Amino acid sequence: MNESLLPKKSGHLKARILAKRLTRGALALILAAFISLGPVLSSSSIAYAEPGNYGLATLAGPLGSFGYIVGTTPIPEGMAVGANDITLYNENIGFSLAISTNSYWNMTQGSILDIAIRDGGTDTFVKDLVNDAGFLNDLWTPTGTYPGTGENLLGAITVDTPVVTGSSVSVTVHTRYWVADADKNGIADEDEFGVLQEPLNVSITYELESGTDYIKLITEVENPENNDVIYTDMYAGYSISTLAASMFGPFGFYPDVKVTGIGIGSHPLVEEYFGNYVATYDTDYAVMLWMDGADSYKGSSGYKDLYILSDYEPYDGTAGTTYTFYGEVLVSGTAATAGIMDRYIANDSSGSLGSNCTEVSGTVRDSIGDPIANAYVIAKKEGVYLPVGSPSPVSNIQPLIWAVTDANGEFSMLLPSDGWTDPLGGKPNEFIFKVEAAGYTSVQDDVPRSFSGAMETANFALLDGAPVHLTAVDGDNNPIPFKVSISGLVSEIKTL
C-alpha cells in the first residue's frame, strides 16, 4: 500500500493540540453543566431518530452516579462545545461525542472528542486525556457527498435518544458512508452497474456501565440490499489519537514507527492474541483501546488505528451480511497498562485465560531498601507482526503490559500462566521483567520467567542513577551551546 496516497495527520494534530490549549481560558468561563430534563435539541444537519427528552445542560443539580448531558461538555479543555454534543458519564469517567461539533481529520460526526476521569466521584472531571477516538470506515478515507440527495454525509447523522437503565447509559449514532468506487476497481460504481449505489449504513453504540472504567463500542455496518457493489478491501475499525502524550502498541509491533497495513493480532499469518490493543499514556494516566478480532494496523507516535480488513456484500436479510465490530476504551488513573489484562479476561468467552492467570506482585526498592514510588514494572514477552508485503511474520521481545508502583513501592499485575494455551497459536508464556524509574538505573531479567500458581512474588532493587554534569567551552574557556547524543540502553517508557 502506498503510504503517500493516505491522508496525513501530523499538521492537523498540532493544530488540534493548540486549539485545546487556546480554549482553556474560554472554557474556564463556562460553568459545568448538570443534568435535568427538557425538550429534544436539534439542528439543520442533525436528526433525532426517536422522540423523547434529553438531559439538558443546566445548573439544576449534581450529576449523580451516571447519566448524560447535552450541550457543552463539563470536561476541562473539552472540545465538545456544540449545543447538541453529548457527554456520557458514570462514577469514574466521562466522555463526550461530537454531534454538532465537527469531528477531526475530516471524519464523520459522532466520534469521541474528549475523555476524562471523574475526580473522586465529585461533579468535577480532571483534564481531557485524548485527542479523539472513533470508528473509521476505511482507513482515513472520508465519506463523499452523496449525489442521490446532495447531502454532505460528514454531518448528516441521526442520534437516538440516550438510554439510561438501572445500571448503564448508552447512545447510538447512525451515520452513512459513500464513495464513488466502492469496489476499488477504477470504475465508478454508477458506470459499472448502471445505477447510483447507496451509502453504507453505519450505527455506532457507546455504552458506559455503572461503576466501570471502560467504554463499550459496538458498530454495525450494512451494505443496503438494493446495492450491487461489494465494498471491497475496507480497513474498518477503531482509532485513538493522543493529546501531546506518549503512545504504545499494538503488542507485536515494535519499535513504534509510522506504518500502514501491517498484519497484527488475528491476521492468519500472525495469530497474536494480545496484538489488538494500543494505548496513549502520560505520567498520571493511560487510555487503552482494544478491538476484538483486529488483524491490521495503521499508526504512528501520534495516532493508532486497529482494523479488520473486510468486504461488505449487499444485505440479503441474514445476519451474515450485517458486519459488527466490538471494541473498548479503558481508562486508568495511573500510567499503568496492566488493567488491560482484566479486560482480556472479561472478554474471553472460553474462560480459559481467567482460570490460568497468575497475580504477580512485589515491591521495588532502592539501594538502601527504601520503597520507590512511580517505578514502572514492565512484563516483556515475545510478540509478532507481519510487515507489509512480507510472507512471514517478524518476532521480538517487547513490552506486553506494565504496572506502576504506589507510594509503598508495591505493584501487582495479572499475567498468563504456563497453563494457558493461546487460542491463536501465539508464543510461550515466558516473561522478562524490566524495571525503570526516574533517577535510577534500570534492571532487567537475564532469564525468562514463567508462572504456574495463582499468586507469585517478584521483588526488585534499583541502583541510584549516576548524575552526569557536562560543560562545553571554546578555546578561551567560555561556555558554548552543544548537543549530546547518548546511545546504548533505551527506556521502554517514553515519559522517563
N, C-alpha and C positions, 0 to 999 in steps of 0.2 A: 504494500500500500504506500502511495506517495505522500509522505508527511507534508510536503509543501502545498498540497491541494486542500489540506484540512484547515478549518478556521483557527486563527491564532488568538490566544487569550492574555498573554503576558501584559500588554499595554492596558487592556481593559481591567486587569486585576489591580494594577497600580492605581488606576482612576477610581475603582470601587473602594479601595482602602482609604484613599484620600477623601472620598466623599463621606465615608463614615466618620472620619476624624473632623471634617469641617462641620458636620451636622451635630456634633456633640453639644455645642453651646445652644443651638436652636432647640434640640430635643430636650435639653435640660429645662427649658421653659414650659414644656408640655407636661401637665400633671398626669400621673399614672392613671390608666383607665380601669375602672372597676365594673363589675357585672350587674346588669338589671335586664329587664325585658322590654322590647319595643318593636316597632314595625320593621319589615324587611327593608334593607338598603338596596339600592340598585343604581346602575349607570347605563349609559347607552351601549357599552360594549360587553356588559355582564348581565346574564340572566340567572335567576334562581329557579331551579327545576321544581322545587316543592314549596308551596306556600307555608308560612309559619313565622315564628318570632325568632329574632336573634338576640343574643346578649349584647346590648349596645354599650359603647364606651361612655360611661358616665361616672360620676363621683358618688354613686349610691351606697357603696359599702364595700366590705372586704371581698377578696377573691374567692374564699372558700377553698375546699380541698382540690377540686378540679372543675374545669369548665372551659369557657371560651369568651373572647372579647372580639367585637367587630369595631374596627377603626384603628387609630394609631396604636401601635404596639407599646406596651409598657417596658419592653426590653431596652435597656440603656444603649444608645447609639444604634438602635434598630432602624432598618431601612424600610420596614413595612409601615408607611405613614399614610396610606390611602384610606378613604372613607369606608371601603369595603374589605380591606385587608383583615385577616382573621388570625388571632393568636389563641392557640390551644395550650392548656397548662394543667399540671397536676401538682401534688405536694412538693415535687422535687425539681421539675424542669418545665420550661415553656418553649414554644416555637411559633413563629409567625409565617403566614403564607401570603405570597404576592397575588392578590386578587385584583385590586385596581392599580396597585403599584406595578410598574414594569419589572419583569424578571430580567436577570442579567444575561449577557452574552447573546442577546437577540433570540432568546428562547421563549417558548410559550408560557404565558402566565399560569400561576397555580403552584409554583415551586416554593420551597422553604427559603426564606430570606434571612432569618435570624433564629438562633438557638441560645438559650441561657439557662443557668442554674438558678433555681429559686433559693433565696437567702434564708436558710433555716426555717422554711415553712412560713415565712412572713409574706407580705404583699409586695416585697421588693425582689426584683431579679438582678443578678450580677451581670457582668458585661456580656455583650454578644460574643459568641465563640466561633462563628463560621462566616464565610463569605456568602455561600449559598449551598443548597443541596436539592436534588430533584431528579426526575426521570427524564432521560434522553431517548428519543425515538430512533435515532440513527447517528451515532457519534454526535458532533456538534452541528449537524446539518439542520438549519431552521426550517420550519414549515413554510410553504409558499402561500400566497394569496390564492384562494380557490376561485377559479374562473366561473364556476357554476353559479355562484352567488355574489362574487366580488368581495367576499369577506376576507379581511386580514385575520387569519386563524391564530396569530400570536396572542391576540387579546379576546377573541370571540369564544369565551369559555362559559360553562354553566356550573353553578355551585349548588349542591344540595344543602338544605338546612342542616347545620351541625346537629349531631345526635348525642345527647347526654343520657347515659344509663346510670344504674346504681354503682357502676364500677369503672366507667370509661367515658371518654369523649372522643368523637371522631367526626370527620368531614370528608366528603368525596367531591373531587373536582373533575369535571368532564371536559376534555379537550379534543381537538382533531388535528390530524397531521396529513399534509398532502404535498407531493412533489410531482413534477410533470412526467418523470421517467422512473416509476417506482420499481420496475424490474431491472433497471440499470443496464439496458442493452443498447443504449444510444439512440433509441427511437422514442419519441413522445408517445405516451400511452394512448392518447386520443387518436393519433395517426395509426397506431398499431392495431387498436381494437375497434376503431370507427365510432367511438363514443367516449365522452369525458368520463373518467373514472372518479369515484367518490373518495373522500378523505378517510383515513383510518379513524375509528372511534377509540379514544384513549381515556380511561377512567382511572383516577389515582385516589386511593383512600389513605388518609393519615389517621392513625388511631393512637391514643395515649391512655393507658390503663392507670387506674389509681395506684399510687404507691410505687410505681416503677420509674426507672431512669432510662427508658428507651422508647423510641417512636416506631411503631409498626408501619410499614409501607406495603401496600398491595396495589398493583397496577394491572388492569385488564385491557388488552388490545384486541380489537376486532376489525378485520378487513370486511367491509359490507358485502352482503351476499349478492348484490347487483353487480359487483365488480367482476371483471375478467382477469385483471392483472394480479400477479403474485408479487407482493412487496418482498424484494429479494436482498439477501445479504445485509440484513438490518442489524447493526451493532446497537442493541437496545439494552438499557439498564439504568443504574443509579450512579449519580455523580456527587462529589463533595469538593468544595474548594476552600482553601484556608484563608484566614484573615490575618496575614502577616505573621503566621506561626510556622511550625515545622510540620512535616508530613512523613508518613511511613506506609509501606506496603505497595502492592499486596505481598504477603509472605510467599516466598518462592522466587520473587524477582528482586535482585539485589546486586549492586547498589542502586540508589534512586537517581535515575537519569530519565530524560524525556524520551518517550517511546509510544508507538501506536500499534495496536493489533497483535501484541504478543499473546500466546496461549497461557492461561493460568487455571487454577482450580479444577473445574470439571472437564476441561478440554481432554479429549480421549488420549492424547499423547502426553498429558501432564499428570492428571489424576492426583492432585494435591488437595487433600481435604480442607486444610486451613488456608488455602490460597485465594479465598474470596472475601477478605476484609482489608480495609485500609483505614488510616487514621490521620487526623490533624491534632497536634498537641502543643502545649506550652508548659511552663513550669508549674502551673496551677490547674490544668485541665487536660482532658483528652476527649475527643469526639470520634467515635469509630463507626464506620459504615460497613455493613455486612449484606451480601446478596446471595440468596440461595441459587446454586447452580451456575454461578458466574464462570465463564470459560475464556473471556477475552478482557484485555485491559488497554486503556489509553491514559497517559498521565505524565506529570512532571513533579517538580517540587512544590508547585502551587495548586494543582488540582489533580484529582484521581477519579477515574471512571471504571466501574465494573459492568461488564456487558455479557449478554448471551447472544451469540450470533444466530440469527433466526430468519426464516422465511415465513411470511404470513399469507396463507391461502385464503380465498374468499370464504366467508362464513357459510356453513351448509346446515346449520341447525344443530350441530353436535358440539359437545364440549371441546372436542379436539381442535376446533378451529376458533376457539377463544383462547388467547395466549396470556398467561398470568405470570407476573413477576413478583417475587416476595423479597423484602429487604427489611433491615432495621437500622436505626441510628441510635447508638448507645452513648450516653453522656456520663463522664466521670469528673468528679471534683478534684482529682489529682492528675498528675501526668501519666499515671499508670494505664496500661492497656490490658492488664491481666483480667479485667472483668469480661472481656470478650469471650473467654473460655466458658463462663457461666451461660452465655447466650448460645454457644455451640452445643453445650449440654442440653439446654432447654429445647433447642430446635432439632435435636437428634431423635427422630421418631422411633428408632430401634431401642433406645435406652442404653445401648452398649457403652457409649462414651461416659455417661454419668456414673455407671457402675464400675468403670475401670479408669478412674482418675485418682491421683494422689494429691493431697493437700501438702505442699511443700512450704514450710515456714522456718523462720530463723531470725537471727539478729546480725546486723553489720556494725562492727566496732572499729575504733581507730587503734593506733599502736600501743596506747596505754589502757585500752579496754573500755573507753567511753563510747556510748552509742552514737552512731552517725545518722542524723535525720536527713531525709530527702536524698538518700542514695538510691540509685537505680540497680535493681537486681534483674538481670536480663537472662532469660532462658533462650539459648540458641539451639537450632536444630537444622538438620539437612532439609532443604526445600528445593523445588524445581519449577522451571517455567520453560516455555517454548519460544525461542527467538523467532522473529518474523522471517518466513521463508526457509526455516530450518526443518529437516526431517526428524531431528532428535532433540529432546529436552536437555537443558543445562541445569546442573545441580551445584549447590554450595552451602556451606554452613552460615546461617544468618539468624538474626533475632526472630523469634516467634511471638513472644509477649514479654512484658516486663512489669515488675511491681516497684513501688516506691516506699521506702521505709518511713515509719511515723516518727514522732518525737522521741520514742524509746529505741529507735534503730531497728524496729521489728517490721517484718513483711510476711506475706503469705500469698500463695498463688496455687491454682489447680493446674496440673499437667497430666496428660495421658500416661497411664501406667503401661508396663510391658504386657498386660493382659488385654489391651485394646488393639484390635486389628482395624487399620484404616480401610473403610469400605471401598475406597477408590484405589487402593494398592499402596500408595504412599511409601515413606521411608520409615525405618525403625524408630521407636520411641526412645531415642537416646538424646540427651541434652548436655550442652556445655554451658555452664553458668559464667557470666561475666558481670562484675560489679563495678560501677562507676559513680563517682561523687565529686562535686566541685571542690578543688583544693586537695585532692587525694590522688594517689597513684592507683590506677585500676588493677584488678586482678582477674584472671580467667583460668578456668579448669584446664588441666593438661589432658585429662582423660574424661570421656563422656560418662554421664550418669544415666542410669535407668531406675525406675521406681516400681515397686510391686505392692506396697502396703497402702492403707487408706491415708496414713499420715507419715511424713518423714521430715527430718530436720536438716537444714543446711545453714551453717553459720560462716561468716566471712570476716576477715580483718583486713583493713586497708592501711597502707603506709602514707604518711603525710607527703603531699606533693613537694617537690624541690623548687623553691622560688628562683627565678632567673631574672636578673636585672641587667639590661643591655643599654649601652650608650654609644652612639656613633659620633665621631668628631672628625673634623677636617685636619689639614696639615698644621693649622695653628691652634689645634686643640679646642676649636669651637664646636658646640653641638650642631648636628645636621640631621634632617629627616632621613629615615631609612625604612626599608621593608624587610621583614623576617619571614622566611619560608621554612616550615617545620615538616619533616617527613617522618614516617615510621608509624607508631601506634596512633590510631584514629578512634575518636569516641564514637560509639554506636548511637548515643543520644545527642541529637543536634542542638539541644538547648544548653549543653555544657561547653 
